[in-house]
Amino acid sequence: MTDHIYEQLLIFLFVYFSIIFLIAVLRHNNSLVDIAWGFGFVLVSNFALYLTTNYYFRSILIVFLVSLWGVRLSYHLWQRNFAQPEDFRYAKWRKKWRYFYLRSFLQIFMLQGILLFIIVLPVIRIISKPATGFKIIDLCGLSVFLFGLGLEIVADVQLHKFKQKSSNSSSEKILKSGVWKYSRHPNYFGEMLVWWGIFLINTAVPGGWKFIFSPLLISYLLLFVSGVPLLEKRYAVDQEYQEYAAKTNKFFPWFPDK
């Protein structure tokens, strides 16, 4: 059953993101792919566990952790974005791209499927390997994961409450307190820690260290591609944000400059 697990998971992701693409076409909103991103990890991880039937402690633990992270992320984005207009990134591409639907299918939906598959490989490795004893590195990875997830949740909750308040009464449009006092993107930093934590757990299985490309990839995407750069560019001409940026670290949390 597990001989062709990677091929089966790739086919599963192709079908999953194809369905999301069709829904996005019907709703004229490619932002749905962001909501589908986290839940895709949940489905793939649980499907891999089902295919392998390796119901050992570490396998069950990693599927639970990924499910906890993925469901939380997708639910958060569903609440925030589902009833809203298409995100500014996708709306811009809708106006700019020729052969929009074909390019969207390949460059947005299929690309995200491929990236998801690469990033989730350490999870598949843990699930597909026989059980071994729980190790110190597992505890270290679990601690990093939980800290990152906690930071991501706190950052999202603080931002949500701030946006509700600022839309009603506050003249300030940039959140500069709480965890946002120490980083301009604490939610992304927390997400990066989540995947470094998963990688540390993965090093407890034979050959697990070879999958370091997974946390490196998610770190690269967040820092240089789809996370931080797009938001920094969006606020490039915002005076309040530039004043905030002058004294607050972009990504790694640290005390603000005086």
N, C-alpha and C positions, 0 to 999 in steps of 0.2 A: 504493500500500500504506500510505503514511504519512498520507494525508489524514484518516483517522478514527482516528488512533492514540490520542487521549485517550479516545474512546468505547470503543475496544477494551480499553484498560487498565482503565477503570471496570468494564466487564462482567467482565473477568478477576478483578478484586478482589472483585466481588460473588459470583462463583462460589467463589473461594478461601475467603472468610470464611464463606460458607454451608456449605461442607464442614466447616470447623473448628467451626462451630456444631453441626452434626449429631454430630460426634465428641464434643464437649463434653457434649451432651445424653446420649449413650450412656454416657459416663463420669461423669456427674453432677459435672462439674468445669469451670467457666468459666475457670479459670486457664490453660487451654490457649491462650487467646487471647494471652496474654503471650508464650508460646513461639512462636506463629505470627507475631507482630509483626515481628521482625527478618527472618525468612525471607520474609515478604511483600515486603519491599524488594528482596531478592535476586531473587525470581521476576519482579517487575514490571520491574526494571532489565534483566534478561537478555531478557525478552520484548520490551521496547521496542527493544533492540538488534537482535533478530531481525526485528522488523517493519520497521525502518528500513533495515537492512543497511548502516548507516554505520559500517563497521569501520575508523575512524580512531583515531589514537593517543589523543586525549583521550576519545573515546567508550569505547574499551576500558579506559582507565585508570579512568574514573569507575565503570564497571560492576564492575571488579575491586575497587575500594576499597569500594563499597557491599556487594559480596558478602562481602568480608573482614569487614566490620563486622557484617553481618546474620547470617552463618553463626556467627560467634563468639558473638554475643549469644544466638541461639536455642539453640545447643548448651549454653551456660552455663546458661540457664534450664531446659532439658530435664534436664540433670544434677541441678539443684538442686530442681526442682519437680514433675517428671512423676510420680514415685511418692509424692508427698506429698498430704495433704488439700488441699481447695480453699483458696485464699488467703483471708485474713480479710476482705478487701474484698468479694469475690464471695459468700462465705458469709453475710455480713451482708445483702447485697442479696437473696439467696435467701430469707431469712426475712422480709424487709421488704416486697418488691415484690408487688403484685397483678399477675395476668397475667404471671407471671414469665418464661415462655419467650418470649412475644412481646416483652416489654420487653428481655429479654436480647439477642434477635436484633437489635433496632433500636438499643438504647442502648449495647451493648457491642460486638457484632461488626460491625454495619454502620457504627457511628460510627467505630470504629477503621479500617475500610476507607477511609472518607472522609478522616480525618486523615492516614492513610498516603499517600493520593493527593495531598493538598495538599503534604505535606512532601517528597515525592519529585519534585515538578514541576521543580526545578532540574536534577535528574539527567536527566529526560526531555528538558529543553531542551538540555542538552549533547549528548545522544545524537542528537537530531533535527536539529542544526545541522551544516552542512558543516565540515570540518576547517580549522583555522587554525594558525599556528605556535605552539609552546609558549612561554608568556610568563612573566615574573617573577611575575605574580599567580597563575599555576598553581602555581609553586613555593611561594609563600606559603600558598596553600590546602592544598597537599599537606602542608606542614610542620605547619599547624594541625591537620589531620585526623589525622596520625600521632601527634602529641603527645596529642591527645584520646583516640584509641584506646588508646595505650599507658597513659595514666592510668586509663582505664576498666578495662583488663585487670589492671593492678597492684592497683587497689582491690578488684576482685572476687576476685582470688587471695588477697590479704591477709585479706579478710573470711571467705573459705571456710576458710582455715587456722585463723583465730581461732575460728570456730564449732566446728570439730573439736576444738580444744584446750579451749575453755571448757566444752564439753559433757562432757568427761571429768574435768578436774581444777581448772580455774580458777574462782575465785569471781566474777571479773569477767565481766559479760555484755555490755559495751559496748566495742568496739574503739576505742582512743584513740592508737594508735601508727601508724607508717608514714605513708602519705598521709592517713590518717584523723586524724592529729594536726593537720592544717592545714585540714580541711574536714569537716563532718559528712556530706556527700554528695559525695565526690570522684568516684564513679562517674557520677553524674548530670552533674556539671560536665564530665567527659570526654566524655560523650555529646553535650552541647551543643556542645563544641568541634568534634566530628566534623562536625556539620551546618553550623557556620559555616565550616569548612574547605571543605566541598563548595560552599557558596555563593560563596566566593572564587574557586574554580575556575570556577564558572558565570559570574562576571563577565567572564571572558576571551572569552565568546561575545557577539555583538551582543544588546543588550537584557537581558543576564543580571542586571544590578543590580535589575531590576523584581521579581525573585523573592526579594527580601529577606524577604518574608512567611513563607517556609519556615523559616529559622533562628529568626525571631522567634516563630513558632508553637511550635516544639519547645522553645524557651527558656521560653515562657509555660507550656506544659503541665508541664514539669519543675519549674518554680519555684512555680507557683500552683495546679495542678490535680491531676495524677496521680502526681507524683513526691515532691518534698520534703514538701508539706503532709500527705499521708496517713501518712508515717512519723513526722513530728513529732507528729502527733495521737496516733498509737499509743503513743508513749513520753512523752506529756504528764505522766503521773503516776509515771514511773519516776525515782526520786531520783538514781540513778547517771547516768542520761542527762541529767538537768537540770544536774547538776554539770559534766558534760562540755560541755553546750551553753553554759554560762555563760562558758566561756573559749575556745570553738572556733567559728570562723566557720560559719554555716549552709551556705553554698554556695561562694562564691568563696574559694579557698585563701589563707590568710594565717597568719602566725605566731600561735600561741595566746597569750591573755592570761596574764600571770603570776599 
